[in-house]
Amino acid sequence: MRPHVSRPAACARDSPDQVGSFAISKCLRGRKIPLEFTLREYQAGDADAVLRLNAESVTVLSPMDENRLRLLAGMSSFHLVAVAPAGVIGFVMGFTDGAAYDSVNYRWFAARYKRFLYLDRMVVAPSFRGCGVGRAFHAAALEYAVASGLDWLVGEIDLDPPNPVSLAYHERIGFVEVGRQTLPSGKVVSMRARRVSPPRS
């Protein structure tokens, strides 16, 4: 099922792979400048940009090389990129339950939840953070989950070492802590979930 997000009526898709178009203001050194970006489905030609973005945020993500990206892209259920005039400025990758994903955090949720979308990686280029790209990704993930009949959006946030910006943002949009996990590396993460549908009777 193709993910989608709501967008202004005047904002038409330029291609069948496009998910949404956005026009916002970006604050640069106290000055607001226009920023336009679109969300679309990941394509093989985006690999170099996605790998570069992952490497820039590797302190809060697991490493990923070309082979790993190819493997994960093939099993992901939800994989979008944000594209601005400067190129790919962000990506998000998600997996539903039943995937053959070896992530210990994904496995934690798979042992406890059903009908979920696990948001494995959501990355925005440092110079474009705070511009609404993450909010657009979450809106797309939420609509995908609802349209797919899923019950939960889930993911983890670093506690040690801390990631206070991500923690505050996810609390603000309704993700609550449902557990904690210490990874083999010693990192401690907060396991977070947001219900997207009423409880099933």
C-alpha positions in Angstrom: 0.0 0.0 0.0 1.4 3.4 -1.0 1.9 5.8 1.9 0.4 9.2 1.6 0.0 12.5 3.5 -2.5 15.3 3.4 -1.4 18.3 1.4 -3.0 21.5 0.1 -5.5 21.1 -2.7 -3.3 23.2 -5.0 -0.4 20.9 -4.4 -0.5 18.2 -7.0 1.7 15.2 -7.4 4.4 15.5 -10.0 4.9 11.8 -10.2 3.1 8.6 -9.0 5.9 8.1 -6.4 5.5 11.5 -4.9 3.8 11.5 -1.5 3.4 15.2 -0.7 4.7 18.7 -1.4 5.5 21.2 1.3 6.4 24.9 1.3 7.7 26.3 4.6 10.1 28.9 6.0 13.6 27.9 7.1 15.3 30.1 9.7 18.9 30.8 8.8 20.9 33.1 11.1 17.8 34.8 12.2 16.4 35.2 8.7 13.5 33.2 7.3 14.0 31.9 3.8 11.6 29.8 1.7 12.1 26.1 1.7 10.2 23.6 -0.5 10.5 19.9 -0.2 8.6 16.8 -1.3 8.3 13.4 0.1 8.5 10.4 -2.2 9.2 6.7 -2.1 12.9 5.7 -1.9 14.6 4.7 -5.1 17.8 2.9 -5.7 19.4 6.1 -7.0 18.9 7.7 -3.5 21.4 5.2 -1.9 24.4 7.4 -1.7 22.5 10.3 -0.2 20.8 8.0 2.4 24.1 6.4 3.3 25.7 9.9 3.8 22.8 11.0 6.0 23.0 7.8 8.1 26.7 8.3 8.6 26.1 11.9 9.7 23.8 10.7 12.5 25.5 7.4 13.3 25.9 8.3 16.9 22.2 7.8 17.4 21.7 5.1 14.7 23.3 1.8 13.8 25.9 1.9 11.0 24.7 1.0 7.5 26.7 0.2 4.4 25.5 -0.3 0.8 24.8 -4.0 1.3 22.9 -3.4 4.5 20.8 -0.6 2.9 19.9 -2.9 0.0 18.8 -5.6 2.5 16.8 -3.3 4.7 15.2 -1.5 1.7 14.0 -4.8 0.4 12.3 -5.8 3.6 11.0 -2.4 4.7 7.3 -1.6 4.4 7.6 2.1 4.6 10.6 4.0 3.1 10.5 7.6 2.0 12.9 10.4 1.2 12.5 14.1 1.6 13.8 16.0 -1.5 14.6 19.7 -1.7 16.3 21.7 -4.4 19.6 20.8 -2.7 18.8 17.1 -3.1 17.8 14.4 -0.6 17.7 16.0 2.8 16.1 13.2 4.9 14.8 9.7 4.9 12.6 7.4 7.0 12.5 3.6 7.1 9.9 1.5 8.8 9.0 -2.2 9.2 5.7 -3.8 10.1 5.4 -6.9 12.3 6.4 -10.1 10.6 9.5 -8.8 9.0 12.8 -10.8 9.1 14.6 -7.9 10.6 17.4 -8.7 13.0 17.4 -5.5 15.0 17.2 -6.2 18.8 14.9 -3.2 19.2 12.5 -4.4 16.4 12.5 -7.8 18.0 11.6 -6.3 21.4 8.5 -4.8 19.9 7.7 -7.9 17.8 7.6 -10.0 21.0 5.1 -7.7 22.6 3.0 -6.0 19.9 1.0 -6.9 16.8 -0.1 -4.8 13.9 2.6 -2.1 14.3 4.9 0.0 12.2 8.4 0.2 13.7 10.1 3.5 12.7 13.7 2.2 12.5 15.5 5.3 11.2 14.2 8.9 10.7 17.1 11.2 9.6 17.1 14.8 8.6 20.2 16.6 7.4 21.6 18.8 10.2 21.1 22.1 8.2 17.4 21.3 7.6 16.4 20.2 11.1 13.6 22.2 12.7 12.1 22.8 9.3 9.1 20.4 9.5 10.7 17.5 7.7 10.4 15.2 10.7 6.8 16.2 11.2 6.0 15.4 7.6 7.6 12.0 8.0 5.6 11.3 11.1 2.4 12.4 9.4 3.1 10.1 6.5 3.8 7.2 8.8 0.6 7.8 10.8 -1.5 7.9 7.6 0.2 4.8 6.3 -0.5 3.0 9.6 -4.1 4.0 9.6 -4.6 3.1 5.9 -2.9 -0.3 6.5 -5.1 -1.2 9.5 -2.2 -1.1 12.0 -2.6 -0.3 15.7 0.7 1.2 16.7 3.6 3.4 15.7 6.7 2.3 17.7 10.4 3.1 18.0 13.2 3.7 20.5 14.9 6.9 21.7 18.4 7.0 23.2 18.5 7.6 27.0 22.2 6.9 27.6 23.8 8.6 25.9 20.8 11.0 25.9 18.9 12.4 23.0 16.8 15.0 24.7 15.6 16.8 21.5 14.2 13.6 20.1 12.8 12.6 23.5 10.9 15.9 23.9 9.6 15.8 20.3 8.2 12.3 20.5 6.6 13.0 23.9 5.0 16.1 22.3 3.4 14.0 19.5 2.1 11.3 21.7 4.7 8.6 22.0 4.8 7.1 25.5 7.4 4.9 27.2 6.4 1.3 27.3 9.8 -0.1 28.4 13.5 0.3 28.4 16.3 -1.8 27.0 20.1 -2.0 27.4 21.8 -2.9 24.1 24.9 -5.0 23.8 26.9 -1.8 23.3 25.8 -0.5 26.7 23.4 2.1 25.2 20.1 2.4 27.1 17.0 3.2 25.0 13.5 4.1 25.8 10.9 2.0 24.0 8.1 4.2 22.8 4.7 3.5 21.3 1.8 5.6 20.0 -1.6 4.0 19.4 -3.1 4.9 16.0 -6.4 3.1 16.3 -8.9 2.4 19.2 -8.3 -0.8 21.2 -9.7 -3.9 19.6 -12.6 -5.6 21.5 
